[in-house]
């Protein structure tokens, strides 16, 4: 059973969330303060799949709870969905910089909450599945010091991200970042799906279908994403090059409060902080190089 920790100091809000999610396949744990939320996570750091966290609470507020969740190696990758009645751009940006998965502005509709929770939990499930599948190959993968790959599809992008992350000292975080970079290279680079178009496709539930449609078109079918890796000075260096015309990557290196309520567009900035030792675009933006620490050999 999927477990969600819900944190809100208002009893009415806890009851409303419970009602919103009563038909969803989740086991909800309801707590009314940040201190109790952290106590529950400390007792069972692997016991929850997502946290729905109110920002404004007496005592320890949601931002401090988020900060402590992300500072703890046991819970750092746990998706935290912030909810707030004060949707000031700077407050939103602060939460996103600290690693919030998404921001919900109160009041929000039941369908919005259900959709965002489902997306966060799908990400968690995919990461766990890939990680479990590759654990046995970790030692052999670490012996690769230089290699090149070519990929076309989103499935190939996710699989390669997970495999390369196994080289690194923090595979979970690196797999998230590499997944973002490789998926961007496929959809934005090779398939020329821009930010506004992706927003429309996600809202219509047709993003995956459109990607599959474009992959079958002659003008896109031969396009490959090239991935080159090397071990340098205790780091895994990954260079990703797509066949696109590039984009204004400078706008995506930092969290933008203006895009806080968009369904996408934060992956590069979050990955830069959470996943990599460095991230650097070159040229027009169709080539990016990232590095991540390798485990020390004993």
N, C-alpha and C positions, 0 to 999 in steps of 0.2 A: 504494500500500500504506500502510495506517495504521501509524504508528510510535509506539511506547510506550517511554519511558525508564524503566527499573526500577533503583532505587537501594536497596541493602541491603548492609550489611557482612558478613552471614552467607551463606557460599556455599550452605549447605543451603536457605536461604530463596529465594535466586535460582533454584536448581534446582527448588524446589517451585512457584514462580510460573510458571516456564517450562513445567512439566508441566501446571499448571492451565490454561494458555492455549494449549496446543499445538494444539488444534483450532480456535482462533479465528483470524480473518484479520488478525493483527497481526504486524508485524516488531518484535521486542523487542531493545532495546539494554540489556545488563546491565552495571552498574558497581557497585563495592563501596565507594565513599566519596563524600561530598558534594562534595569538591573536583573530582573527575573528572566528576561530573554537571554542575557549573557550567561546566567547561571544554568539555564537549560542547555544551551549550546556547549558550555564547558563540561557538563555531565555527559552529553551525548553529541560530540562534534560531528559524527557521521550519521546522526539520527534524523536529520532534516534535509529535505531536498530544495527548499526555497524559504526565504523570509520575506514576509509582507510587513513593512516597517513604517510606522507613523513618524514623521519628522519632528513635530512639535509636541513634546511631552514634558511634564514637570520633572525635576530631578535630572536624570541622565536623558538627554534628548536623542532623537533618532540619528543625528549626525555622529555623535560620540559612539553610539552603538555600532553604526556602520564602520567607523574608524577602527574599532576594536575587532570587529569581525574580520576585516581585511588585513589587520596586523597579525592575526593568529594564523600560523601556517596550516592548522587543521581545518579552518573554515574559510580561508582566503578565496577559494573558488566558488563558494556558496553564492548563488544569485540572490541579490537583495533588491526587492522592488520597493522603492520609497513612495509614500503617499503623503500629500501635504495639502493644506487649505491655503497656504501662502505661496503662490507660484511665482515668486520673484526670480528674475533671470539669474541673479548672482547666487541665490540659494540653490537653485537647480544646478547651476554649473559646479558649485561646491560638492554637492552629492555625487554628481557624475564623475568629477575628478577623483573622488575617493573610491570609486568603483561600483556605484549603484548600477544595477542592470537596466533599470527603467524608472521613470518618474510618473506617477499618477496624480493628477490634480483633482482634489475633491470639489464638488461631487462628481463621481464618474459612474458610467453605466455598467450594469452587470456584465454585458457582453465584452466590454473593454477589459475588465479585470480578468475574466475567464480567458480571453485571447492572450493577454500578456503572460499570465501564469503558465498557460499551455506552451508558449514559445520558450520560456525560461526552462521549464521542466524537460522539454524535448532536447534542448541543448545539453542539459545535465545527463540525460539518458544516453545520448550519442557519445559524449565524452567517456562515460563509464564503460560503455560497450567496447569502444575502440581501445581504451586503455587495458581492459581485461584481455582482449584478444592479442595484444602485442607484448604483454609482460614477459612471456617466455622467450621472446626474441631480443630482449634488451641487450644482453651481453654481445651477441653477434652483431647487432646493429652498431654498437659503439666502435667496432673494429673498422668501420667505413670512415676513411679520412678525406676522400675526395670523390665526388660523383655528380652526374648530371641526369636529369629526368625531364620527360615531356608529358604533359597531361592535357586533357580536353574537357572533361566533365566535372561537375560538382562532386560526384562520388569519388572520383580519382583525387580531387583536391583534398577532400577530408581524409582519405586513406593515407595520402602522402604526408599531410600535416601530422597525423598521429605517429606515423613511422619515424619521421625526422625528429619529432619531439622526444622520442625514446633515447636519443643521444644525450639529452640535456639533463641538468641537475634538477630541474623543476618541470617534468614532462607535462603535467596538467596545464600549467599556465602557458607554456610554449605552444602546446597543441591548439589552444584557443587563438593565440595570435597568428600562428602560421595558417590556421584555417581561414581567418579573416583575410589575410593577405592573398592567399591562393584563390579564394572565392571571388574577391575583388578583381583579380587578374582575369578570371574566366568571364564573369558577368559584365563588369564595367569595361575591361580592356578588350578581350577578344570578341565579345558579343555586343559591345557598344550600348549597353543599357545604362542610361544616365540616372542621376539622383531622382529627378522628378518622375521619370518614367517608372523607376522601381517603386516609388511611393504609390503610384496608381496601381501597379500590378499587385503589390502586397494588399492594398485595400480591396481589390477585386478578387483576391485569392488565386490569381493566375500567374504568379511569379515563376513557379517551377515549370508550368506548362509552356510559358513563353521561352524559357531557357532551352527546353527540349526542342521546341519548334525551330529556334534559331540554329541550334547545333546541327539540325538536319538540312539547313539551307546551304547551297553550294558556296556562297560567298563567305560562310563562316566555318564550314566543315573541315577545312584544312588548317585552321588556325590552332596553334599549340601554345601553351604556357611552358616556358623553359625554366627549370629550376636547377641551379648549380650550388653545390655545397662544398665546404672545406673546413677543416679544423685549423684554427689559427690562435696561438697564444692562449689556450685554455677556453676558447670560444668556438661554438658552431656558427659559421657564417653562411647565410642562405641568401642567394641572389635570385629574384623572381622577375622574369621579363615576359611581358605579354605583347601581343601584336596590335594593340590599340594605338590611338593617337594621343594618349596621355590625358591628364586632367589637372585641375588646380589643386594639387595635393597640399599646398600650404594651408588651405582653409580647413583641412581635416586633421592636422597634427595636434590641435588643442580641442578640448571639449567646448562646444558651442551651445550656449543656453537657448539660442534661437531654434536649434534642432532637437531640443530636449524631448519634445512630445512627438517627434517624427518616429516612424517605425524602424528606422535604420539611420546610418550615417555617423555612428559613434565608434565603430569598430577599430579604426586606425588609431585614434587617440587613446582608447582604452588599452589596446594591445601594446602601444608604445610604452605605457606606464607599467602594465601588469606583466607583460610577457617577455620583453626584450631588454638586453643591455643597451642596444642602440638600434635606431631605425633611420634609414637615410634614402630618400628618393633621389634619382638622378635624371638628367635630361628633361623631357616633357612630362615625366611621371609614369611612364610605362615600364620603369625598372626600379625596383626597391631592394635594398640590402639590409638584412636584419642580423643581429648577433644575439646569442644566448649562451650563458655559462655551461661548460661541460662538467660532468662530475670528476672529481679528483681520483686518479687511479692509485690504488694501494698496492 
